[in-house]
Amino acid sequence: MAKMMILDYPPEHKAMHMDWSKDYIENYLVPFNRLSHIRPEAVMGIQRESIQRSIKFSSEKPVLVMRGLLEGSLISNEELEEYKEQFSNLHITELKNSGHDVRSTEKSKIYKIIKEFVE
């Protein structure tokens, strides 16, 4: 691995609560016409097989963390501090007009940030 990018996710894999799949399907996939992207059976499988796990390791390689600053962002200030402890060559980009869905709200800015990071 030469470089790593993290897009608004904390350093963990969350166990999805029992109602998550139903809520995700009924309040996101169906109303936003996203069923062609992922089948409901796959969403139910994600929920069923999800396990709470910490994802922690150290690296001296360049790591870019991009997080939204609005409500809905999945990286808290405490979790950002965890990233700072894990990665000695950490680059942080905070997106003021985004929550979690930074790819939709600040798409062109994200592409520019990624391009600069990988060059």
Protein Blocks (a to p, Z undefined) as FASTA:
>chain_A
ZZdcdehiafbdddddfklmmmmmmmmmmmnopmlmocfklmmmmmmmpccdddddddfb
dcdddddfbehiabdfklmmmmmmmpmbbccdddfkbcflmmlmmmmmmmmmmmmmmZZ
